[in-house]
């Protein structure tokens, strides 16, 4: 559903109508000169199903044009540029590229789920045109149409659709959304720490298993009696076998960490970036549109007063006054259109908020699944430890029994008949 075509408001918009899905992946091979190789991203949307390759600089141009055309809308931010500090190793480079890929994925997801942005020609070009032509075609498309105000069917009627108490509503909504943004930040930070602990748990379990294996395979036979040596050999063999179980536990913990990162942290990040784009929109509205509107009203009184005072002597050209009045009227209409867009974007934010319940459900399911998988492995490991304990103590018990019998026989020999 496109807001400008269907309705001025989006009260009835549901989560099912939030649009397309998109996948952003890193191309396996870098392109360019040996010392100037760059990363390219492969983008596939469900709507177009045409893989396209884009560089980060292509995303920058795309983002800049979106912001110019949809200055009154929530245009999400791009992930930051890399700031080189020293020589990056392969691990940090890989982590940065993956972090940027995730950021670009969130950016594209928010763009194509936006009812206004998704249907624009800029988005169509970016998701379907070959790399060689994409930048020129996007720039040409923007030059032909200009910003949203010039093409929207409701741009001239913004005041009609606005609630009477729009300004007070906007202030209250902004305060509520700012509070929600703060709470989501805390939830995301906790979820990140939990995912990190799962990865650290995986590393610890892997090291524990490795140490068990080394203990069982590298320790030389101890110079003790034959019974102890046999028991130790049994233990060593079992320790090597059990080290594989800890490797499996490490895999389960690593999988749990990845699942928490992908299904919980990333979805919270997506909501956070939408809320941040809403806050950025409010800042643009306050610092730009409202200020320009105020200046427009100031300009309105000055030319008219001047015209009335000096009309008999130094009369200003009518065309100039008309031009000034048209500029002021245009500014007022833009102001109302901006307020209307802000109202629509606010409704969009509240439409997305029920996703928190879905994320919470995913979080709970992830914890249940992860603990169950690890619990199954621990459950299989426990009988092996029990068997090892019993087999280890059996020789000792038999030896103790034999010693007790031998001592009994000697006692009988001492106290027997002379």
C-alpha positions as CSV (number, residue, x, y, z in Angstrom):
1,X,0.0,0.0,0.0
2,X,1.4,3.4,-1.0
3,X,0.3,6.2,1.3
4,X,0.2,8.9,-1.3
5,X,-2.2,6.8,-3.5
6,X,-4.4,4.9,-1.1
7,X,-4.9,7.1,2.0
8,X,-3.6,10.1,3.7
9,X,-3.3,8.2,7.0
10,X,-2.2,4.6,7.8
11,X,-4.3,3.7,10.8
12,X,-5.3,0.4,9.2
13,X,-1.8,-0.6,8.1
14,X,-0.9,-4.1,9.5
15,X,2.4,-5.9,9.8
16,X,1.4,-8.2,6.9
17,X,1.4,-5.1,4.6
18,X,5.0,-4.0,5.4
19,X,6.4,-5.1,2.2
20,X,9.2,-7.0,0.5
21,X,12.1,-8.9,1.9
22,X,15.7,-8.5,0.8
23,X,19.0,-10.3,1.2
24,X,22.4,-8.6,1.3
25,X,25.5,-10.9,1.0
26,X,29.2,-10.2,0.5
27,X,30.6,-11.3,-2.8
28,X,33.3,-14.0,-2.3
29,X,35.8,-12.3,-4.6
30,X,37.0,-8.7,-4.2
31,X,37.4,-6.6,-7.3
32,X,39.9,-3.8,-8.2
33,X,43.6,-3.4,-8.3
34,X,45.7,-5.6,-6.0
35,X,46.2,-2.8,-3.4
36,X,42.8,-1.2,-3.9
37,X,40.4,-4.1,-3.8
38,X,36.9,-3.3,-2.7
39,X,34.1,-5.3,-1.3
40,X,30.9,-5.7,-3.4
41,X,27.5,-6.8,-2.0
42,X,25.1,-9.0,-3.7
43,X,21.5,-7.9,-3.3
44,X,18.4,-9.9,-4.1
45,X,14.9,-8.8,-3.3
46,X,11.8,-11.0,-3.3
47,X,10.0,-8.6,-5.6
48,X,12.6,-8.3,-8.4
49,X,14.5,-11.6,-7.9
50,X,17.4,-10.1,-9.9
51,X,20.8,-10.3,-8.2
52,X,22.6,-7.0,-8.4
53,X,26.1,-6.1,-7.2
54,X,26.6,-2.8,-5.3
55,X,29.6,-1.1,-3.7
56,X,29.3,0.8,-0.5
57,X,29.7,4.1,-2.5
58,X,26.6,3.1,-4.5
59,X,24.7,2.8,-1.2
60,X,26.0,6.3,-0.3
61,X,24.6,7.9,-3.5
62,X,21.3,6.0,-3.1
63,X,20.9,7.1,0.5
64,X,21.7,10.7,-0.4
65,X,19.1,10.8,-3.1
66,X,16.5,9.2,-0.9
67,X,17.1,11.8,1.8
68,X,16.8,14.6,-0.7
69,X,13.6,13.2,-2.2
70,X,12.0,12.1,1.0
71,X,13.2,14.7,3.4
72,X,9.8,14.4,5.3
73,X,10.1,10.6,5.7
74,X,12.0,8.2,7.9
75,X,15.1,7.5,5.8
76,X,17.3,5.0,7.7
77,X,21.0,5.6,8.1
78,X,23.8,3.7,6.5
79,X,26.4,1.8,8.6
80,X,29.5,4.0,9.1
81,X,32.5,4.2,6.9
82,X,35.7,2.4,8.0
83,X,38.2,4.5,9.8
84,X,41.6,3.0,9.3
85,X,43.8,2.9,12.4
86,X,47.0,1.0,11.8
87,X,47.0,-2.3,9.8
88,X,43.8,-4.4,10.0
89,X,44.3,-8.1,10.4
90,X,42.2,-10.6,8.6
91,X,40.0,-11.2,11.7
92,X,39.1,-7.6,12.3
93,X,38.6,-7.0,8.5
94,X,36.2,-10.0,8.4
95,X,34.3,-8.8,11.4
96,X,34.0,-5.2,10.0
97,X,32.7,-6.5,6.7
98,X,30.2,-8.7,8.4
99,X,29.0,-5.9,10.6
100,X,28.7,-3.6,7.6
101,X,26.8,-6.3,5.7
102,X,24.3,-6.6,8.6
103,X,23.9,-2.8,8.7
104,X,23.2,-2.7,4.9
105,X,20.7,-5.5,5.2
106,X,18.8,-3.5,7.9
107,X,19.0,-0.4,5.8
108,X,17.5,-2.1,2.7
109,X,14.9,-3.9,4.8
110,X,13.6,-0.7,6.3
111,X,13.6,1.0,2.9
112,X,11.6,-1.7,1.1
113,X,9.2,-2.1,4.0
114,X,8.3,1.6,3.9
115,X,5.0,2.0,2.0
116,X,6.2,5.2,0.3
117,X,9.8,4.6,-0.3
118,X,9.3,1.1,-1.6
119,X,7.3,2.1,-4.6
120,X,9.6,4.9,-5.7
121,X,11.6,4.7,-8.9
122,X,14.9,5.2,-7.1
123,X,14.4,1.9,-5.2
124,X,13.3,0.1,-8.4
125,X,16.5,1.3,-10.1
126,X,18.8,0.4,-7.2
127,X,17.4,-3.1,-7.0
128,X,17.2,-4.0,-10.7
129,X,19.7,-2.0,-12.8
130,X,23.2,-3.2,-13.6
131,X,26.1,-1.6,-11.7
132,X,27.4,0.3,-14.7
133,X,24.2,2.4,-15.1
134,X,22.8,2.6,-11.6
135,X,24.2,5.9,-10.5
136,X,23.4,7.9,-13.6
137,X,19.9,6.5,-13.8
138,X,19.2,7.3,-10.1
139,X,20.4,10.9,-10.5
140,X,18.4,11.4,-13.7
141,X,15.3,10.0,-12.0
142,X,15.6,12.4,-9.1
143,X,16.2,15.4,-11.5
144,X,13.0,14.6,-13.4
145,X,10.7,14.5,-10.4
146,X,12.3,16.5,-7.5
147,X,11.2,15.8,-4.0
148,X,8.1,14.1,-2.7
149,X,6.1,17.4,-2.2
150,X,6.2,18.1,-5.9
151,X,4.7,14.8,-6.9
152,X,2.4,13.8,-3.9
153,X,-1.4,13.8,-4.6
154,X,-2.0,15.1,-1.0
155,X,0.7,17.7,-0.8
156,X,-1.7,20.6,-1.3
157,X,-4.2,19.3,1.2
158,X,-2.0,18.4,4.2
159,X,-3.9,20.8,6.5
160,X,-7.2,19.0,5.8
161,X,-6.0,15.6,6.9
162,X,-4.2,16.8,10.1
163,X,-5.8,16.4,13.5
164,X,-6.6,19.6,15.2
165,X,-4.2,18.9,18.1
166,X,-1.5,17.7,15.8
167,X,1.3,19.7,17.4
168,X,0.5,18.4,20.9
169,X,0.1,14.9,19.6
170,X,3.5,15.1,17.9
171,X,5.2,16.3,21.0
172,X,3.6,13.5,23.1
173,X,4.4,10.8,20.6
174,X,8.0,11.9,20.3
175,X,8.4,11.7,24.0
176,X,6.9,8.2,24.1
177,X,9.0,7.0,21.2
178,X,12.2,8.4,22.7
179,X,11.5,6.4,25.9
180,X,10.8,3.3,23.9
181,X,14.1,3.8,22.0
182,X,16.0,4.0,25.3
183,X,14.3,0.8,26.6
184,X,15.0,-1.1,23.3
185,X,18.7,-0.1,23.6
186,X,18.9,-1.7,27.0
187,X,17.1,-4.9,25.8
188,X,19.5,-5.1,22.8
189,X,22.6,-4.6,25.0
190,X,21.4,-7.5,27.3
191,X,20.7,-9.7,24.3
192,X,24.1,-9.0,22.9
193,X,25.8,-9.9,26.2
194,X,23.9,-13.2,26.3
195,X,24.9,-14.0,22.7
196,X,28.5,-13.1,23.6
197,X,28.4,-15.4,26.7
198,X,27.1,-18.3,24.5
199,X,30.1,-17.8,22.2
200,X,32.5,-17.6,25.2
201,X,30.9,-20.7,26.7
202,X,31.6,-22.4,23.4
203,X,35.2,-21.5,23.5
204,X,35.5,-22.7,27.2
205,X,33.9,-26.0,26.4
206,X,36.1,-26.5,23.4
207,X,39.2,-25.8,25.5
208,X,37.9,-28.1,28.3
209,X,37.5,-31.0,25.8
210,X,41.0,-30.3,24.3
211,X,42.6,-30.4,27.8
212,X,40.8,-33.7,28.6
213,X,42.1,-35.2,25.3
214,X,45.6,-34.1,26.1
215,X,45.3,-35.4,29.6
216,X,44.3,-38.8,28.3
217,X,46.7,-39.1,25.4
218,X,49.9,-37.3,26.4
219,X,50.3,-38.3,30.1
220,X,52.9,-41.1,30.5
221,X,52.1,-44.3,32.5
222,X,52.8,-43.7,36.1
223,X,55.3,-45.9,37.9
224,X,52.8,-47.5,40.3
225,X,51.5,-51.0,41.0
226,X,49.8,-53.0,38.2
227,X,46.3,-52.5,39.4
228,X,46.6,-48.6,39.5
229,X,48.2,-48.6,36.1
230,X,45.4,-50.6,34.5
231,X,42.8,-48.3,36.1
232,X,44.6,-45.2,34.8
233,X,44.9,-46.7,31.3
234,X,41.1,-47.2,31.3
235,X,40.5,-43.6,32.4
236,X,42.8,-42.2,29.8
237,X,41.0,-43.9,27.0
238,X,37.7,-42.8,28.3
239,X,38.9,-39.2,28.7
240,X,39.9,-39.1,25.0
241,X,36.5,-40.4,24.0
242,X,34.7,-37.9,26.2
243,X,36.6,-34.9,24.8
244,X,34.5,-35.4,21.6
245,X,31.3,-34.8,23.6
246,X,32.7,-31.5,24.8
247,X,33.4,-30.6,21.2
248,X,29.8,-31.3,20.5
249,X,28.7,-29.1,23.4
250,X,30.9,-26.3,22.1
251,X,29.2,-26.6,18.7
252,X,25.8,-26.4,20.4
253,X,26.8,-23.3,22.4
254,X,28.3,-21.6,19.3
255,X,25.0,-22.3,17.4
256,X,23.1,-20.8,20.3
257,X,25.1,-17.7,20.2
258,X,24.6,-17.3,16.4
259,X,20.9,-18.0,16.8
260,X,20.6,-15.3,19.5
261,X,22.5,-12.8,17.3
262,X,20.5,-13.5,14.2
263,X,17.0,-13.9,15.6
264,X,17.0,-11.6,18.6
265,X,19.8,-9.0,18.4
266,X,19.4,-8.3,14.7
267,X,15.6,-7.8,15.0
268,X,16.0,-5.5,17.9
269,X,18.7,-3.6,15.9
270,X,16.2,-3.2,13.1
271,X,13.6,-1.7,15.4
272,X,16.2,0.6,16.9
273,X,17.3,1.9,13.6
274,X,13.8,2.7,12.6
275,X,13.2,4.5,15.9
276,X,16.5,6.4,15.3
277,X,15.4,7.4,11.8
278,X,12.1,8.7,13.4
279,X,14.1,10.8,15.9
280,X,16.3,12.1,13.0
281,X,13.1,13.0,11.1
282,X,11.8,14.9,14.1
283,X,15.1,16.8,14.4
284,X,14.9,17.7,10.7
285,X,11.3,18.9,11.2
286,X,12.2,21.1,14.2
287,X,15.4,22.6,12.9
288,X,14.3,23.0,9.2
289,X,10.6,23.1,8.4
290,X,9.3,24.9,11.5
291,X,12.1,27.4,11.3
292,X,11.4,28.1,7.6
293,X,7.6,28.4,8.4
294,X,8.3,31.0,11.0
295,X,10.5,33.0,8.6
296,X,7.8,32.7,6.0
297,X,5.2,34.4,8.3
298,X,7.7,37.2,9.1
299,X,8.2,37.8,5.4
300,X,4.5,37.8,4.8
301,X,3.9,41.0,6.9
302,X,6.9,43.0,5.8
303,X,6.3,43.2,2.0
304,X,2.6,43.9,2.5
305,X,3.2,46.7,5.0
306,X,5.9,48.2,2.8
307,X,3.6,48.1,-0.2
308,X,0.8,49.9,1.6
309,X,3.1,52.6,3.0
310,X,4.8,53.5,-0.2
311,X,2.3,52.5,-2.9
312,X,1.8,56.2,-3.8
313,X,5.5,57.0,-4.2
314,X,7.7,53.9,-4.7
315,X,5.4,51.2,-5.7
316,X,6.9,47.7,-5.9
317,X,6.4,45.7,-9.0
318,X,3.3,43.5,-8.7
319,X,5.1,40.5,-10.0
320,X,7.6,40.6,-7.2
321,X,4.9,40.8,-4.6
322,X,3.1,37.9,-6.2
323,X,6.3,35.9,-6.3
324,X,6.9,36.5,-2.6
325,X,3.3,35.6,-1.7
326,X,3.6,32.4,-3.8
327,X,6.9,31.5,-2.0
328,X,5.2,32.0,1.4
329,X,2.2,30.0,0.5
330,X,4.4,27.2,-0.9
331,X,6.3,27.2,2.4
332,X,3.1,27.0,4.4
333,X,1.9,24.1,2.4
334,X,5.2,22.3,2.8
335,X,5.0,22.9,6.5
336,X,1.6,21.2,6.7
337,X,2.7,18.4,4.4
338,X,5.7,17.9,6.6
339,X,3.4,17.6,9.7
340,X,1.2,15.2,7.8
341,X,4.2,13.0,6.9
342,X,5.4,13.1,10.5
343,X,1.9,12.0,11.5
344,X,2.1,9.1,9.0
345,X,5.6,8.1,10.1
346,X,4.5,8.1,13.7
347,X,1.7,5.6,12.8
348,X,4.3,3.5,11.0
349,X,6.4,3.3,14.1
350,X,3.5,2.2,16.2
351,X,2.6,-0.4,13.5
352,X,6.1,-1.9,13.9
353,X,6.1,-2.0,17.8
354,X,4.1,-5.2,18.1
355,X,7.1,-7.0,16.6
356,X,8.6,-6.8,20.1
357,X,6.1,-9.6,21.1
358,X,7.3,-11.7,18.2
359,X,11.0,-11.1,19.1
360,X,10.3,-12.0,22.7
361,X,8.7,-15.2,21.5
362,X,11.7,-15.9,19.4
363,X,14.0,-15.2,22.3
364,X,12.1,-17.7,24.6
365,X,12.0,-20.4,21.9
366,X,15.7,-19.9,21.2
367,X,16.5,-20.4,24.9
368,X,14.3,-23.5,25.2
369,X,15.8,-25.0,22.0
370,X,19.4,-24.2,23.0
371,X,19.1,-25.5,26.5
372,X,17.4,-28.6,25.3
373,X,20.1,-29.4,22.7
374,X,22.8,-28.9,25.3
375,X,20.9,-30.8,27.9
376,X,20.6,-33.8,25.5
377,X,24.4,-33.9,25.1
378,X,25.0,-33.6,28.8
379,X,22.4,-36.3,29.3
380,X,24.3,-38.6,27.0
381,X,27.6,-37.8,28.7
382,X,26.4,-38.5,32.2
383,X,26.0,-42.4,31.8
384,X,29.5,-42.6,30.3
385,X,30.9,-40.8,33.4
386,X,28.9,-43.2,35.6
387,X,30.2,-46.3,33.8
388,X,33.8,-44.9,34.0
389,X,33.4,-44.2,37.7
390,X,32.1,-47.8,38.4
391,X,34.8,-49.4,36.2
392,X,37.5,-47.4,37.9
393,X,36.3,-48.3,41.4
394,X,35.7,-52.0,40.7
395,X,39.4,-53.0,40.8
396,X,39.8,-51.0,44.0
397,X,36.8,-52.7,45.6
398,X,38.0,-56.1,44.6
399,X,41.5,-55.3,45.9
400,X,40.0,-54.1,49.2
401,X,38.0,-57.3,49.5
402,X,41.0,-59.5,48.8
403,X,43.0,-57.6,51.3
404,X,40.3,-57.9,53.9
405,X,40.0,-61.7,53.3
406,X,43.8,-62.1,53.5
407,X,43.9,-60.3,56.8
408,X,41.1,-62.5,58.2
409,X,43.0,-65.6,57.3
410,X,46.1,-64.4,59.0
411,X,44.1,-63.6,62.1
412,X,42.6,-67.0,62.2
413,X,46.0,-68.5,62.0
414,X,47.2,-66.5,65.0
415,X,44.2,-67.3,67.3
416,X,43.8,-70.9,66.2
417,X,44.6,-73.9,68.4
418,X,48.2,-74.3,69.6
